[in-house]
Amino acid sequence: MKLNFRRGSAYASKKAREYLKDKKPEDIQKITVIRHAAIGDFMNIRPFLIELRKFFPNAQITLSVLSHYMYGIPEDLIDNVHIMRRYKEDHTKTGFLTRIKEAKTLPSQDIIFDLTDSTISILLIFLTNAKLKIGYPYRGIRRMFFDIATLRSDFVVEAVSVEHMLNILGAKTKFPLSYGLDKIYPKTEDLKQIVYFAGASTKTKCWEEDKFQDLIAKMSDKYEDYNHIILQGIGDNEKFYEIYNPLKERENVQLQKVLPIEEVMQFLKNSRCLISNDTGIRNMGIALEIPTIGIFFHIPPFRYWPREEKHDCVFNIEYTSPSVESVYEASIKMIDKLYEK
């Protein structure tokens, strides 16, 4: 494997060049990928894991995760799971010695990829005996922990940014991104339904409930022959009765109770569009390759927005809460373009 990049576009140590000069991808036997994050982030790295397996066909792939973020692990794309804990059973943070002990349970690796760039992932990188350590750290000082470091852009969708760690090794990754879920969740029905999810990881990322209510009212008037489904989440604050109750007399507006992950994935796959905040449910929709409308404010959307015809994001240049009209216009433009020609 030969590294080929322009100065300033990435970093590679002399050690990395020496290690790779007589190596072929087929020689690599053990790889660990660190992804200490929640379900949406597991969805984002599925294309990376697919390309990783393709480029290193003989490698055993281990995924390092956090114990409180194990919902939706891509078990179909990995061989082993390594677990670290951020919190103890009493919800207090684990101590430094505990984290060291858990990090050391990871055996020696040929290559370790850090797709997290957190304090815990850097500790794992530091303590793991790996012949090649690759990451994309935001902070320049963290580059010292890696043999290869690629740039991390907030203007390139993250699923592509992580693949740059493979591109620097010579991998020919493909586009559009492939998430590998079609066989697991095939489209069994083409239901004329639009799904709405009003939750997010924090309240500050949630579009106002009255705006969601107004949007669904307008959409249910516009598309009377569609079912408009408000999807509940697992949190106590994700029941969305405040949105549904004023609309419950409408025959085409329904409230969907919480579903197990396998059922919600199939439910989304059979839908025509998902309208959601920036959250794990939206990333599930993207991974299922169904049309999505993302509602963004406070942060730019570019890192989380696949530039494909079937995905759109609504935001304004001040990064304040978008209007109902702007989300409505984006939604009908998407649906009419894809289904109402």
C-alpha positions, -999 to +999 in steps of 0.1 A: +000+000+000+013+034-010+002+067+005-005+093-020-017+128-010-007+164-012+011+181+016-015+197+040-044+175+029-034+147+055-006+136+077+014+104+077+044+095+099+076+079+087+065+048+107+033+046+087+051+047+054+076+021+065+049-002+077+028+000+045+055-001+019+056-039+018+020-046+028-010-055+007-046-052+020-048-090+020-020-091+046-041-073+073-056-097+098-069-076+127-087-043+126-106-023+152-130+005+145-138+029+174-173+043+173-183+055+208-217+069+198-255+063+195-276+046+169-276+074+143-238+073+143-238+035+138-260+041+107-235+067+094-205+043+095-222+015+077-207+026+043-173+027+059-176-008+073-188-022+040-158-006+022-135-017+050-145-053+045-141-050+008-106-035+010-093-058+037-109-091+028-090-112+053-094-090+084-113-098+115-132-065+123-138-055+159-161-025+168-154-007+200-185+008+215-197+023+248-219+002+271-247+028+272-248+031+234-253-004+221-287+000+204-284-006+167-248-020+166-241-030+129-235-067+139-240-078+103-208-059+093-184-068+121-169-099+137-164-088+174-175-061+198-152-044+224-170-025+252-159+004+273-180+022+299-184+059+304-209+054+333-213+029+361-246+013+370-254+041+394-250+065+365-218+081+379-188+083+356-163+055+355-128+063+370-096+066+350-082+033+362-114+015+352-112+030+317-075+019+315-084-016+325-112-018+299-090-003+272-064-030+278-088-058+271-085-050+234-059-074+219-031-062+196-043-050+162-028-045+128-048-013+122-071+007+145-094+034+132-107+061+155-141+073+142-150+091+174-122+115+185-132+117+222-112+116+254-121+079+258-112+070+222-079+088+225-071+068+256-080+036+238-057+046+209-029+054+233-031+021+252-038-003+223-008-021+207-016-014+170+009-014+141-010+015+125-033+041+141-056+062+119-080+090+128-094+123+119-089+145+150-104+180+151-077+193+174-042+195+159-026+184+191-043+150+190-026+142+157+004+131+178-016+099+188-020+088+152+003+074+125-021+087+098-046+115+102-070+128+076-088+161+076-123+163+091-146+187+074-179+201+086-189+206+049-187+170+038-212+145+050-196+125+078-202+091+061-179+103+034-153+120+057-146+087+075-141+069+042-112+093+036-092+071+060-096+043+035-090+065+005-056+075+018-046+038+018-058+035-018-093+022-014-117+030-043-148+037-023-180+041-043-207+068-045-237+070-039-231+055-005-242+020+001-256+011+036-262-026+030-297-027+045-318-036+014-316-074+020-322-070+058-351-046+053-365-049+018-393-027+007-422-051+012-450-025+006-451+010-010-473+026+016-486+061+009-475+073+042-454+102+055-437+097+088-429+126+112-405+124+142-404+154+165-377+142+190-340+146+192-311+139+216-316+173+233-346+196+236-326+224+219-325+203+187-363+199+186-383+220+163-412+235+182-442+212+187-467+238+175-448+241+142-448+203+138-486+204+144-491+231+119-469+213+093-488+180+097-521+198+094-510+214+061-495+182+048-526+162+056-547+187+037-524+187+007-520+149+006-554+136+017-548+101+003-517+096+024-515+085+060-496+110+081-479+091+109-465+107+141-438+083+153-433+080+190-398+076+205-386+056+235-381+087+258-408+099+282-407+132+263-412+116+230-449+106+232-460+137+212-495+139+224-493+177+223-489+174+185-513+145+179-543+154+201-553+186+181-551+165+149-566+132+160-600+139+145-584+138+110-588+103+096-554+105+078-534+115+109-522+087+132-500+082+162-477+052+160-466+038+194-430+028+201-418-001+180-388-024+184-358-014+163-364-041+137-400-031+133-394+006+131-367+000+104-392-020+083-419+006+090-397+034+078-385+014+047-421+010+035-428+048+039-425+074+012-409+102+032-395+109+067-397+144+081-375+148+112-352+168+134-315+161+134-316+128+153-310+090+151-344+083+134-334+106+105-301+087+101-320+054+101-341+068+073-310+078+054-294+044+059-326+027+046-323+050+016-358+065+019-365+102+011-358+124+041-364+160+051-341+172+079-350+202+101-319+221+113-311+251+135-283+260+159-259+240+137-251+238+100-265+207+083-238+200+058-220+173+078-252+154+081-267+159+047-261+134+019-262+154-014-287+131-032-320+139-048-340+121-022-326+140+008-331+177+017-324+199+047-344+229+058-324+257+076-319+294+073-286+313+072-291+327+107-295+290+120-327+299+138-358+278+138-372+274+102-407+285+095-435+260+089-439+273+053-402+266+045-405+230+057-438+226+040-425+238+007-394+215+009-416+186+017-441+190-011-413+196-036-397+163-026-429+143-026-442+158-059-408+152-076-405+116-065-441+104-065-466+128-079-451+133-114 
